[in-house]
Amino acid sequence: MASLPSVSGARAVKTFQKAGWVKDRQHGSHVILIKPGHPASLSVPQHRELAPGTLRALIRASGMSVDQFVDLL
Protein backbone atom coordinates (compact mmCIF):
# COMPACT_ATOMS: atom_id res chain seq x y z
CA MET A 1 0.00 0.00 0.00
CA ALA A 2 1.37 3.39 -1.00
CA SER A 3 1.71 6.07 1.61
CA LEU A 4 -0.64 9.02 1.38
CA PRO A 5 1.07 11.84 -0.54
CA SER A 6 0.90 15.52 0.31
CA VAL A 7 -1.11 17.22 -2.45
CA SER A 8 -2.83 20.54 -3.01
CA GLY A 9 -6.53 20.87 -3.70
CA ALA A 10 -5.88 21.80 -7.33
CA ARG A 11 -3.69 18.75 -7.88
CA ALA A 12 -6.28 16.50 -6.24
CA VAL A 13 -8.96 17.87 -8.60
CA LYS A 14 -6.75 17.15 -11.65
CA THR A 15 -6.10 13.62 -10.39
CA PHE A 16 -9.79 12.91 -9.84
CA GLN A 17 -10.52 14.29 -13.32
CA LYS A 18 -8.09 11.72 -14.75
CA ALA A 19 -10.23 9.07 -13.05
CA GLY A 20 -13.38 10.28 -14.83
CA TRP A 21 -14.73 12.88 -12.38
CA VAL A 22 -16.01 16.13 -13.91
CA LYS A 23 -16.03 19.61 -12.39
CA ASP A 24 -19.69 20.44 -11.79
CA ARG A 25 -19.37 23.78 -10.04
CA GLN A 26 -17.36 25.75 -7.51
CA HIS A 27 -18.88 26.99 -4.27
CA GLY A 28 -16.50 29.39 -2.54
CA SER A 29 -13.19 27.63 -2.06
CA HIS A 30 -14.59 24.14 -2.76
CA VAL A 31 -14.71 22.48 -6.18
CA ILE A 32 -17.62 20.06 -6.55
CA LEU A 33 -16.87 17.02 -8.73
CA ILE A 34 -19.42 14.54 -10.07
CA LYS A 35 -19.11 11.28 -11.96
CA PRO A 36 -21.88 9.87 -14.13
CA GLY A 37 -23.25 6.69 -12.58
CA HIS A 38 -21.71 7.42 -9.17
CA PRO A 39 -24.15 8.31 -6.38
CA ALA A 40 -21.81 10.64 -4.45
CA SER A 41 -20.16 13.92 -5.33
CA LEU A 42 -16.76 15.11 -4.12
CA SER A 43 -16.21 18.50 -2.49
CA VAL A 44 -12.50 19.29 -2.76
CA PRO A 45 -11.22 22.31 -0.79
CA GLN A 46 -8.77 24.46 -2.70
CA HIS A 47 -6.04 24.55 -0.04
CA ARG A 48 -2.29 24.59 -0.62
CA GLU A 49 -2.07 21.25 1.16
CA LEU A 50 -4.98 18.94 1.95
CA ALA A 51 -5.10 17.38 5.39
CA PRO A 52 -4.37 13.63 5.26
CA GLY A 53 -7.78 12.73 6.69
CA THR A 54 -9.57 14.93 4.17
CA LEU A 55 -7.65 13.45 1.25
CA ARG A 56 -8.22 9.88 2.48
CA ALA A 57 -11.97 10.57 2.86
CA LEU A 58 -12.14 11.98 -0.69
CA ILE A 59 -10.31 8.96 -2.10
CA ARG A 60 -12.63 6.58 -0.22
CA ALA A 61 -15.74 8.48 -1.40
CA SER A 62 -14.52 8.28 -4.99
CA GLY A 63 -14.35 4.49 -4.83
CA MET A 64 -10.61 4.38 -5.46
CA SER A 65 -7.82 3.02 -3.31
CA VAL A 66 -4.82 5.09 -2.22
CA ASP A 67 -2.67 3.04 -4.63
CA GLN A 68 -4.94 3.88 -7.57
CA PHE A 69 -4.91 7.57 -6.63
CA VAL A 70 -1.10 7.64 -6.34
CA ASP A 71 -0.75 5.92 -9.72
CA LEU A 72 -2.84 8.69 -11.32
CA LEU A 73 -0.71 11.44 -9.75
C-alpha positions as CSV (number, residue, x, y, z in Angstrom):
1,M,0.0,0.0,0.0
2,A,1.4,3.4,-1.0
3,S,1.7,6.1,1.6
4,L,-0.6,9.0,1.4
5,P,1.1,11.8,-0.5
6,S,0.9,15.5,0.3
7,V,-1.1,17.2,-2.5
8,S,-2.8,20.5,-3.0
9,G,-6.5,20.9,-3.7
10,A,-5.9,21.8,-7.3
11,R,-3.7,18.8,-7.9
12,A,-6.3,16.5,-6.2
13,V,-9.0,17.9,-8.6
14,K,-6.7,17.2,-11.6
15,T,-6.1,13.6,-10.4
16,F,-9.8,12.9,-9.8
17,Q,-10.5,14.3,-13.3
18,K,-8.1,11.7,-14.8
19,A,-10.2,9.1,-13.0
20,G,-13.4,10.3,-14.8
21,W,-14.7,12.9,-12.4
22,V,-16.0,16.1,-13.9
23,K,-16.0,19.6,-12.4
24,D,-19.7,20.4,-11.8
25,R,-19.4,23.8,-10.0
26,Q,-17.4,25.7,-7.5
27,H,-18.9,27.0,-4.3
28,G,-16.5,29.4,-2.5
29,S,-13.2,27.6,-2.1
30,H,-14.6,24.1,-2.8
31,V,-14.7,22.5,-6.2
32,I,-17.6,20.1,-6.6
33,L,-16.9,17.0,-8.7
34,I,-19.4,14.5,-10.1
35,K,-19.1,11.3,-12.0
36,P,-21.9,9.9,-14.1
37,G,-23.3,6.7,-12.6
38,H,-21.7,7.4,-9.2
39,P,-24.2,8.3,-6.4
40,A,-21.8,10.6,-4.5
41,S,-20.2,13.9,-5.3
42,L,-16.8,15.1,-4.1
43,S,-16.2,18.5,-2.5
44,V,-12.5,19.3,-2.8
45,P,-11.2,22.3,-0.8
46,Q,-8.8,24.5,-2.7
47,H,-6.0,24.6,0.0
48,R,-2.3,24.6,-0.6
49,E,-2.1,21.3,1.2
50,L,-5.0,18.9,1.9
51,A,-5.1,17.4,5.4
52,P,-4.4,13.6,5.3
53,G,-7.8,12.7,6.7
54,T,-9.6,14.9,4.2
55,L,-7.6,13.4,1.2
56,R,-8.2,9.9,2.5
57,A,-12.0,10.6,2.9
58,L,-12.1,12.0,-0.7
59,I,-10.3,9.0,-2.1
60,R,-12.6,6.6,-0.2
61,A,-15.7,8.5,-1.4
62,S,-14.5,8.3,-5.0
63,G,-14.3,4.5,-4.8
64,M,-10.6,4.4,-5.5
65,S,-7.8,3.0,-3.3
66,V,-4.8,5.1,-2.2
67,D,-2.7,3.0,-4.6
68,Q,-4.9,3.9,-7.6
69,F,-4.9,7.6,-6.6
70,V,-1.1,7.6,-6.3
71,D,-0.8,5.9,-9.7
72,L,-2.8,8.7,-11.3
73,L,-0.7,11.4,-9.7
